[in-house]
Amino acid sequence: MSSVFALSPNQTDNDSMLAALVRGDAVQQVVLSTGLRVWVVARYAEAKAVLLDSRLRKDPATLSDPAHLFDGGRHPEDSYAVLGRHVLNTDGADHRRLRELLTRCLAPKAVDRRRQRIAEIVATSLDTLAAATAPDLVTAFAGPVLTSVMSEVIGIEKSLLDRLLPAVRTVVADADPRSAEAREAADAQQQLILEAIDDHDRFPGTDTLLKLAFRDYHPGGRLSLAEVMSMVALTVFAGTTTSTTLLAHTAALASTREDLLEAITAGPASCSAVLAEVLRRYPPTPCATWRFAAEDVEVGGVTIPRDATVLVVVAAAHRDPLAYPDADQLVVPRPGNTGHIGFGHGPHFCAGAPLALTTANTALPALFARFPRLSLAVPLEDLRWTTNLGDRTLFSVPVRLRPDERPA
């Protein structure tokens, strides 16, 4: 009988579940909490192989019968696969065509041009955090930093993005897709993106995602309006929620461990090492987005049948003792050359990785320079997480900015 695979809002329980998964076979069939049977890949070597295997497709149209998709049902995490055409549900030339726009906005050189502006956004957000009556690293610091950065990258007024993000989150990660809540959120998402498109010419700068899309891609038919809208929704979600969690959680961990705090404040290289290890041990995207077997595929001595739904459990692969000594520990600097797959691997490697890392590498040292005695207002193990397979998000990280503060 297949085991049930579900994330826990408690990190300790989640660690136990992932440890049990890693102790099992590299490839296993499990049942999600919604009842869907899927194949999960839980070991590092097999996970990297699957992420490179072109027989495991992102496009659900490769299924032999559309009725096979998710057994004809819907699931909270399935919107990446079924809504619109974007980089996470396309393959080959179609994927490369869609990804080109993101690469122009998010490549290292493009991110470098935004470094000074990112530092200014961080400084403003630190002032907001300092003035908060109940300081919280998610709502009063990391979240505002990332929404402000993504506002300027995409070319959406921040006030509009603040309205759009909850709708996108509901569509992609929160609600039953068949519910009235999800339908209302999808309608709101569409209307708000259309509003942003109508206003995009008035947004400052020449290299925002929307300006590039409607100057260089949409007029010649390289991107349809529907594709631009899907890419905006995807970029809003992927560019804010996962990076917010990475920033807030890394800060929370560093507030409890002097070695991490010293590494963050020692310089960009050592701060990057901390971020890499947090991404390994606690990836904000616990599972890579859906893949579908276009034919029978053998992985780790197991045959995954055609039309099967496949999840690479990144959070489990990162705990594989064959890949990482002391895999269950947060070790900085981590010895060896095994790189994490927290941003994916192969053609679908996250286009936003340079921006996410640059933002965190700017924000973390600035946070602890401003508040060197910052501490958690609750025990680390009491922090609570969402349980979405593709987006494990912290609800809040309440903190004391100074030793003499009391919790609000």
NORWO-V985839 format. One record per residue. N is the residue number from 1. RES is the residue in one small letter. SS is DSSP state (H for helix, E for strand, - for the rest). PHI is phi in whole degrees, 0 to 359 (* if undefined). PSI is psi in degrees with one decimal (999 if undefined). Layout:
n=N res=RES ss=SS phi=PHI psi=PSI
n=N res=RES ss=SS phi=PHI psi=PSI
This chain:
n=1 res=m ss=- phi=* psi=136.7
n=2 res=s ss=- phi=288 psi=143.1
n=3 res=s ss=E phi=279 psi=160.8
n=4 res=v ss=E phi=272 psi=131.3
n=5 res=f ss=E phi=248 psi=116.7
n=6 res=a ss=- phi=208 psi=140.6
n=7 res=l ss=- phi=281 psi=158.3
n=8 res=s ss=- phi=247 psi=146.6
n=9 res=p ss=- phi=290 psi=-13.7
n=10 res=n ss=E phi=259 psi=126.4
n=11 res=q ss=H phi=294 psi=-35.9
n=12 res=t ss=H phi=297 psi=-45.3
n=13 res=d ss=H phi=296 psi=-38.1
n=14 res=n ss=H phi=296 psi=-40.9
n=15 res=d ss=H phi=301 psi=-42.4
n=16 res=s ss=H phi=295 psi=-41.1
n=17 res=m ss=H phi=296 psi=-43.8
n=18 res=l ss=H phi=292 psi=-37.1
n=19 res=a ss=H phi=298 psi=-41.0
n=20 res=a ss=H phi=294 psi=-38.0
n=21 res=l ss=H phi=297 psi=-42.6
n=22 res=v ss=H phi=293 psi=-31.8
n=23 res=r ss=H phi=290 psi=-18.6
n=24 res=g ss=- phi=276 psi=-163.3
n=25 res=d ss=- phi=292 psi=156.5
n=26 res=a ss=- phi=298 psi=-34.3
n=27 res=v ss=E phi=234 psi=126.2
n=28 res=q ss=E phi=223 psi=152.5
n=29 res=q ss=E phi=263 psi=131.2
n=30 res=v ss=E phi=228 psi=169.9
n=31 res=v ss=E phi=245 psi=126.5
n=32 res=l ss=E phi=286 psi=167.5
n=33 res=s ss=- phi=297 psi=-21.3
n=34 res=t ss=- phi=275 psi=-3.5
n=35 res=g ss=- phi=97 psi=-4.3
n=36 res=l ss=- phi=284 psi=130.5
n=37 res=r ss=E phi=273 psi=127.7
n=38 res=v ss=E phi=224 psi=163.1
n=39 res=w ss=E phi=261 psi=128.2
n=40 res=v ss=E phi=248 psi=144.4
n=41 res=v ss=E phi=249 psi=118.8
n=42 res=a ss=- phi=243 psi=-1.8
n=43 res=r ss=- phi=246 psi=153.2
n=44 res=y ss=H phi=296 psi=-52.2
n=45 res=a ss=H phi=299 psi=-44.2
n=46 res=e ss=H phi=293 psi=-36.1
n=47 res=a ss=H phi=298 psi=-46.4
n=48 res=k ss=H phi=297 psi=-39.0
n=49 res=a ss=H phi=297 psi=-43.1
n=50 res=v ss=H phi=295 psi=-40.1
n=51 res=l ss=H phi=295 psi=-18.5
n=52 res=l ss=H phi=260 psi=-9.5
n=53 res=d ss=- phi=277 psi=113.9
n=54 res=s ss=- phi=290 psi=-11.3
n=55 res=r ss=- phi=283 psi=-15.6
n=56 res=l ss=E phi=258 psi=102.2
n=57 res=r ss=E phi=266 psi=157.8
n=58 res=k ss=- phi=268 psi=-23.9
n=59 res=d ss=- phi=276 psi=115.3
n=60 res=p ss=H phi=293 psi=-13.2
n=61 res=a ss=H phi=292 psi=-10.9
n=62 res=t ss=H phi=282 psi=-9.0
n=63 res=l ss=- phi=295 psi=147.1
n=64 res=s ss=- phi=292 psi=-23.9
n=65 res=d ss=- phi=213 psi=123.8
n=66 res=p ss=H phi=306 psi=-26.3
n=67 res=a ss=H phi=294 psi=-19.0
n=68 res=h ss=H phi=286 psi=-18.6
n=69 res=l ss=H phi=297 psi=115.4
n=70 res=f ss=H phi=53 psi=34.1
n=71 res=d ss=H phi=55 psi=29.6
n=72 res=g ss=H phi=78 psi=5.1
n=73 res=g ss=- phi=255 psi=-172.2
n=74 res=r ss=- phi=230 psi=152.7
n=75 res=h ss=- phi=218 psi=149.2
n=76 res=p ss=- phi=306 psi=-31.1
n=77 res=e ss=- phi=267 psi=5.1
n=78 res=d ss=- phi=274 psi=-5.5
n=79 res=s ss=H phi=296 psi=-30.1
n=80 res=y ss=H phi=302 psi=-32.5
n=81 res=a ss=H phi=272 psi=-32.8
n=82 res=v ss=H phi=248 psi=-11.6
n=83 res=l ss=- phi=257 psi=112.9
n=84 res=g ss=- phi=70 psi=-179.7
n=85 res=r ss=- phi=246 psi=121.4
n=86 res=h ss=- phi=209 psi=-174.6
n=87 res=v ss=- phi=290 psi=-16.9
n=88 res=l ss=- phi=265 psi=-1.7
n=89 res=n ss=- phi=226 psi=29.8
n=90 res=t ss=- phi=227 psi=162.6
n=91 res=d ss=- phi=227 psi=165.2
n=92 res=g ss=H phi=57 psi=-136.6
n=93 res=a ss=H phi=298 psi=-37.4
n=94 res=d ss=H phi=297 psi=-43.4
n=95 res=h ss=H phi=297 psi=-43.8
n=96 res=r ss=H phi=296 psi=-38.1
n=97 res=r ss=H phi=298 psi=-45.6
n=98 res=l ss=H phi=289 psi=-36.9
n=99 res=r ss=H phi=290 psi=-25.3
n=100 res=e ss=H phi=303 psi=-41.2
n=101 res=l ss=H phi=297 psi=-46.1
n=102 res=l ss=H phi=298 psi=-40.4
n=103 res=t ss=H phi=299 psi=-40.2
n=104 res=r ss=H phi=296 psi=-33.9
n=105 res=c ss=H phi=277 psi=-28.5
n=106 res=l ss=H phi=239 psi=2.5
n=107 res=a ss=- phi=296 psi=157.7
n=108 res=p ss=H phi=309 psi=-42.0
n=109 res=k ss=H phi=295 psi=-39.1
n=110 res=a ss=H phi=294 psi=-39.5
n=111 res=v ss=H phi=293 psi=-39.7
n=112 res=d ss=H phi=302 psi=-36.1
n=113 res=r ss=- phi=292 psi=-15.7
n=114 res=r ss=- phi=258 psi=1.1
n=115 res=r ss=H phi=303 psi=-47.1
n=116 res=q ss=H phi=297 psi=-41.1
n=117 res=r ss=H phi=293 psi=-38.3
n=118 res=i ss=H phi=300 psi=-43.2
n=119 res=a ss=H phi=298 psi=-38.1
n=120 res=e ss=H phi=293 psi=-40.4
n=121 res=i ss=H phi=297 psi=-42.6
n=122 res=v ss=H phi=300 psi=-44.8
n=123 res=a ss=H phi=299 psi=-42.3
n=124 res=t ss=H phi=296 psi=-41.2
n=125 res=s ss=H phi=292 psi=-31.7
n=126 res=l ss=H phi=294 psi=-36.7
n=127 res=d ss=H phi=297 psi=-41.0
n=128 res=t ss=H phi=297 psi=-43.3
n=129 res=l ss=H phi=299 psi=-43.0
n=130 res=a ss=H phi=298 psi=-30.3
n=131 res=a ss=H phi=271 psi=-5.8
n=132 res=a ss=- phi=291 psi=136.9
n=133 res=t ss=- phi=285 psi=-26.6
n=134 res=a ss=- phi=229 psi=81.6
n=135 res=p ss=- phi=302 psi=131.9
n=136 res=d ss=E phi=219 psi=126.2
n=137 res=l ss=- phi=290 psi=-22.1
n=138 res=v ss=H phi=279 psi=-55.4
n=139 res=t ss=H phi=276 psi=-26.8
n=140 res=a ss=H phi=251 psi=-3.4
n=141 res=f ss=H phi=222 psi=-71.1
n=142 res=a ss=H phi=299 psi=-46.4
n=143 res=g ss=H phi=301 psi=-51.9
n=144 res=p ss=H phi=299 psi=-36.4
n=145 res=v ss=H phi=300 psi=-50.1
n=146 res=l ss=H phi=290 psi=-37.6
n=147 res=t ss=H phi=292 psi=-36.7
n=148 res=s ss=H phi=293 psi=-42.0
n=149 res=v ss=H phi=296 psi=-47.8
n=150 res=m ss=H phi=292 psi=-30.1
n=151 res=s ss=H phi=304 psi=-44.6
n=152 res=e ss=H phi=282 psi=-30.3
n=153 res=v ss=H phi=290 psi=-45.5
n=154 res=i ss=H phi=280 psi=-35.9
n=155 res=g ss=- phi=95 psi=44.1
n=156 res=i ss=- phi=237 psi=133.6
n=157 res=e ss=- phi=303 psi=138.8
n=158 res=k ss=H phi=299 psi=-35.7
n=159 res=s ss=H phi=297 psi=-35.6
n=160 res=l ss=H phi=287 psi=-40.0
n=161 res=l ss=H phi=296 psi=-35.7
n=162 res=d ss=H phi=297 psi=-28.0
n=163 res=r ss=H phi=277 psi=-33.7
n=164 res=l ss=H phi=286 psi=-38.9
n=165 res=l ss=H phi=302 psi=-45.7
n=166 res=p ss=H phi=300 psi=-36.9
n=167 res=a ss=H phi=294 psi=-44.2
n=168 res=v ss=H phi=297 psi=-42.1
n=169 res=r ss=H phi=298 psi=-40.4
n=170 res=t ss=H phi=294 psi=-43.1
n=171 res=v ss=H phi=296 psi=-43.1
n=172 res=v ss=H phi=272 psi=-34.9
n=173 res=a ss=H phi=228 psi=-18.2
n=174 res=d ss=H phi=255 psi=-51.2
n=175 res=a ss=- phi=261 psi=159.0
n=176 res=d ss=- phi=300 psi=122.4
n=177 res=p ss=- phi=301 psi=-18.9
n=178 res=r ss=- phi=271 psi=-4.1
n=179 res=s ss=- phi=280 psi=160.1
n=180 res=a ss=H phi=297 psi=-36.1
n=181 res=e ss=H phi=301 psi=-45.5
n=182 res=a ss=H phi=293 psi=-40.5
n=183 res=r ss=H phi=296 psi=-41.9
n=184 res=e ss=H phi=295 psi=-40.0
n=185 res=a ss=H phi=295 psi=-39.6
n=186 res=a ss=H phi=297 psi=-40.5
n=187 res=d ss=H phi=296 psi=-43.4
n=188 res=a ss=H phi=296 psi=-41.6
n=189 res=q ss=H phi=302 psi=-48.0
n=190 res=q ss=H phi=298 psi=-45.4
n=191 res=q ss=H phi=294 psi=-39.5
n=192 res=l ss=H phi=290 psi=-37.3
n=193 res=i ss=H phi=293 psi=-40.6
n=194 res=l ss=H phi=298 psi=-36.7
n=195 res=e ss=H phi=296 psi=-42.3
n=196 res=a ss=H phi=297 psi=-39.8
n=197 res=i ss=H phi=296 psi=-42.8
n=198 res=d ss=H phi=299 psi=-32.4
n=199 res=d ss=H phi=264 psi=-1.4
n=200 res=h ss=H phi=296 psi=-28.3
n=201 res=d ss=H phi=293 psi=-25.9
n=202 res=r ss=H phi=275 psi=-9.2
n=203 res=f ss=- phi=284 psi=138.8
n=204 res=p ss=- phi=298 psi=155.4
n=205 res=g ss=- phi=94 psi=165.6
n=206 res=t ss=- phi=242 psi=-7.3
n=207 res=d ss=- phi=240 psi=27.2
n=208 res=t ss=- phi=287 psi=160.0
n=209 res=l ss=H phi=303 psi=-44.3
n=210 res=l ss=H phi=291 psi=-38.3
n=211 res=k ss=H phi=292 psi=-41.4
n=212 res=l ss=H phi=297 psi=-41.9
n=213 res=a ss=H phi=299 psi=-45.6
n=214 res=f ss=H phi=269 psi=-4.4
n=215 res=r ss=H phi=264 psi=-42.7
n=216 res=d ss=H phi=246 psi=-16.6
n=217 res=y ss=H phi=242 psi=-49.3
n=218 res=h ss=- phi=289 psi=-43.2
n=219 res=p ss=- phi=301 psi=-36.1
n=220 res=g ss=- phi=270 psi=6.6
n=221 res=g ss=- phi=82 psi=11.2
n=222 res=r ss=- phi=286 psi=-24.8
n=223 res=l ss=- phi=222 psi=132.4
n=224 res=s ss=- phi=281 psi=164.9
n=225 res=l ss=H phi=300 psi=-42.3
n=226 res=a ss=H phi=298 psi=-38.1
n=227 res=e ss=H phi=292 psi=-40.1
n=228 res=v ss=H phi=299 psi=-42.9
n=229 res=m ss=H phi=296 psi=-42.4
n=230 res=s ss=H phi=296 psi=-39.5
n=231 res=m ss=H phi=292 psi=-36.2
n=232 res=v ss=H phi=297 psi=-47.6
n=233 res=a ss=H phi=300 psi=-44.6
n=234 res=l ss=H phi=298 psi=-44.4
n=235 res=t ss=H phi=293 psi=-38.0
n=236 res=v ss=H phi=301 psi=-48.2
n=237 res=f ss=H phi=290 psi=-55.8
n=238 res=a ss=H phi=293 psi=-30.3
n=239 res=g ss=H phi=277 psi=-13.8
n=240 res=t ss=H phi=249 psi=-53.0
n=241 res=t ss=H phi=292 psi=-48.7
n=242 res=t ss=H phi=294 psi=-40.2
n=243 res=s ss=H phi=289 psi=-33.8
n=244 res=t ss=H phi=300 psi=-44.8
n=245 res=t ss=H phi=294 psi=-43.3
n=246 res=l ss=H phi=302 psi=-46.5
n=247 res=l ss=H phi=293 psi=-49.1
n=248 res=a ss=H phi=293 psi=-41.7
n=249 res=h ss=H phi=289 psi=-39.3
n=250 res=t ss=H phi=298 psi=-42.0
n=251 res=a ss=H phi=297 psi=-41.2
n=252 res=a ss=H phi=298 psi=-45.3
n=253 res=l ss=H phi=297 psi=-42.5
n=254 res=a ss=H phi=294 psi=-28.6
n=255 res=s ss=- phi=290 psi=-14.2
n=256 res=t ss=- phi=251 psi=-4.5
n=257 res=r ss=- phi=223 psi=116.1
n=258 res=e ss=H phi=298 psi=-34.5
n=259 res=d ss=H phi=294 psi=-38.3
n=260 res=l ss=H phi=291 psi=-40.7
n=261 res=l ss=H phi=297 psi=-43.2
n=262 res=e ss=H phi=297 psi=-40.1
n=263 res=a ss=H phi=293 psi=-40.5
n=264 res=i ss=H phi=298 psi=-39.6
n=265 res=t ss=H phi=271 psi=-4.3
n=266 res=a ss=H phi=278 psi=-19.7
n=267 res=g ss=- phi=149 psi=168.0
n=268 res=p ss=H phi=302 psi=-39.2
n=269 res=a ss=H phi=295 psi=-46.3
n=270 res=s ss=H phi=287 psi=-32.0
n=271 res=c ss=H phi=295 psi=-39.9
n=272 res=s ss=H phi=298 psi=-36.3
n=273 res=a ss=H phi=295 psi=-37.9
n=274 res=v ss=H phi=296 psi=-46.8
n=275 res=l ss=H phi=299 psi=-41.1
n=276 res=a ss=H phi=297 psi=-39.9
n=277 res=e ss=H phi=287 psi=-36.0
n=278 res=v ss=H phi=294 psi=-40.2
n=279 res=l ss=H phi=297 psi=-32.6
n=280 res=r ss=H phi=289 psi=-51.7
n=281 res=r ss=H phi=283 psi=-34.6
n=282 res=y ss=- phi=225 psi=65.2
n=283 res=p ss=- phi=295 psi=128.4
n=284 res=p ss=- phi=299 psi=-23.9
n=285 res=t ss=- phi=253 psi=91.8
n=286 res=p ss=- phi=295 psi=-31.8
n=287 res=c ss=E phi=234 psi=137.0
n=288 res=a ss=- phi=296 psi=153.0
n=289 res=t ss=- phi=294 psi=159.8
n=290 res=w ss=- phi=313 psi=140.3
n=291 res=r ss=E phi=234 psi=155.0
n=292 res=f ss=E phi=229 psi=132.7
n=293 res=a ss=E phi=284 psi=115.5
n=294 res=a ss=- phi=282 psi=-12.4
n=295 res=e ss=- phi=200 psi=174.8
n=296 res=d ss=- phi=298 psi=132.4
n=297 res=v ss=E phi=229 psi=126.9
n=298 res=e ss=E phi=267 psi=125.8
n=299 res=v ss=E phi=225 psi=125.3
n=300 res=g ss=- phi=57 psi=34.0
n=301 res=g ss=- phi=79 psi=5.5
n=302 res=v ss=E phi=244 psi=136.5
n=303 res=t ss=E phi=267 psi=116.2
n=304 res=i ss=E phi=272 psi=120.4
n=305 res=p ss=- phi=285 psi=156.9
n=306 res=r ss=- phi=305 psi=142.9
n=307 res=d ss=- phi=77 psi=-0.4
n=308 res=a ss=- phi=291 psi=148.7
n=309 res=t ss=E phi=269 psi=132.3
n=310 res=v ss=E phi=235 psi=133.6
n=311 res=l ss=E phi=239 psi=125.3
n=312 res=v ss=E phi=274 psi=114.5
n=313 res=v ss=E phi=273 psi=89.5
n=314 res=v ss=H phi=302 psi=-40.9
n=315 res=a ss=H phi=296 psi=-28.4
n=316 res=a ss=H phi=279 psi=-45.0
n=317 res=a ss=H phi=303 psi=-34.4
n=318 res=h ss=- phi=289 psi=-10.8
n=319 res=r ss=- phi=253 psi=12.8
n=320 res=d ss=- phi=288 psi=116.3
n=321 res=p ss=- phi=293 psi=-18.6
n=322 res=l ss=- phi=288 psi=-21.0
n=323 res=a ss=- phi=259 psi=-31.5
n=324 res=y ss=- phi=227 psi=117.8
n=325 res=p ss=- phi=299 psi=141.9
n=326 res=d ss=- phi=51 psi=49.1
n=327 res=a ss=- phi=299 psi=-26.7
n=328 res=d ss=- phi=273 psi=3.5
n=329 res=q ss=- phi=249 psi=150.5
n=330 res=l ss=- phi=270 psi=107.4
n=331 res=v ss=- phi=241 psi=119.7
n=332 res=v ss=- phi=228 psi=124.0
n=333 res=p ss=- phi=284 psi=146.6
n=334 res=r ss=- phi=276 psi=125.2
n=335 res=p ss=- phi=288 psi=159.1
n=336 res=g ss=- phi=93 psi=175.7
n=337 res=n ss=- phi=247 psi=11.6
n=338 res=t ss=- phi=284 psi=114.4
n=339 res=g ss=- phi=275 psi=152.0
n=340 res=h ss=- phi=281 psi=163.4
n=341 res=i ss=- phi=243 psi=30.3
n=342 res=g ss=- phi=296 psi=-25.2
n=343 res=f ss=- phi=258 psi=14.1
n=344 res=g ss=- phi=90 psi=-166.6
n=345 res=h ss=- phi=197 psi=138.9
n=346 res=g ss=H phi=86 psi=-152.2
n=347 res=p ss=H phi=301 psi=-27.6
n=348 res=h ss=H phi=259 psi=20.3
n=349 res=f ss=- phi=305 psi=138.2
n=350 res=c ss=- phi=301 psi=119.8
n=351 res=a ss=- phi=294 psi=-24.2
n=352 res=g ss=- phi=271 psi=4.7
n=353 res=a ss=H phi=303 psi=-45.4
n=354 res=p ss=H phi=300 psi=-39.6
n=355 res=l ss=H phi=291 psi=-43.3
n=356 res=a ss=H phi=300 psi=-45.6
n=357 res=l ss=H phi=289 psi=-40.0
n=358 res=t ss=H phi=297 psi=-42.0
n=359 res=t ss=H phi=296 psi=-47.0
n=360 res=a ss=H phi=294 psi=-38.1
n=361 res=n ss=H phi=289 psi=-19.1
n=362 res=t ss=H phi=273 psi=-43.0
n=363 res=a ss=H phi=285 psi=-39.9
n=364 res=l ss=H phi=296 psi=-51.2
n=365 res=p ss=H phi=299 psi=-37.0
n=366 res=a ss=H phi=295 psi=-39.1
n=367 res=l ss=H phi=300 psi=-48.5
n=368 res=f ss=H phi=280 psi=-19.8
n=369 res=a ss=H phi=291 psi=-37.7
n=370 res=r ss=H phi=283 psi=-38.6
n=371 res=f ss=- phi=230 psi=73.9
n=372 res=p ss=- phi=294 psi=-18.4
n=373 res=r ss=- phi=253 psi=18.8
n=374 res=l ss=- phi=305 psi=137.2
n=375 res=s ss=E phi=217 psi=158.8
n=376 res=l ss=E phi=288 psi=142.8
n=377 res=a ss=- phi=271 psi=-8.3
n=378 res=v ss=- phi=224 psi=159.0
n=379 res=p ss=- phi=300 psi=145.0
n=380 res=l ss=H phi=305 psi=-40.3
n=381 res=e ss=H phi=289 psi=-11.3
n=382 res=d ss=H phi=271 psi=-6.0
n=383 res=l ss=- phi=297 psi=143.5
n=384 res=r ss=E phi=243 psi=144.4
n=385 res=w ss=E phi=238 psi=153.0
n=386 res=t ss=- phi=288 psi=166.0
n=387 res=t ss=- phi=243 psi=15.8
n=388 res=n ss=E phi=294 psi=135.8
n=389 res=l ss=- phi=293 psi=-28.1
n=390 res=g ss=- phi=257 psi=-1.5
n=391 res=d ss=E phi=204 psi=87.7
n=392 res=r ss=- phi=270 psi=103.8
n=393 res=t ss=- phi=245 psi=138.9
n=394 res=l ss=E phi=284 psi=133.9
n=395 res=f ss=- phi=291 psi=-45.7
n=396 res=s ss=- phi=198 psi=157.8
n=397 res=v ss=- phi=225 psi=82.3
n=398 res=p ss=E phi=291 psi=137.8
n=399 res=v ss=E phi=224 psi=161.9
n=400 res=r ss=E phi=256 psi=128.4
n=401 res=l ss=- phi=279 psi=-24.1
n=402 res=r ss=- phi=223 psi=152.4
n=403 res=p ss=- phi=301 psi=-27.9
n=404 res=d ss=- phi=273 psi=-2.1
n=405 res=e ss=- phi=285 psi=149.3
n=406 res=r ss=- phi=252 psi=151.9
n=407 res=p ss=- phi=301 psi=142.1
n=408 res=a ss=- phi=290 psi=999
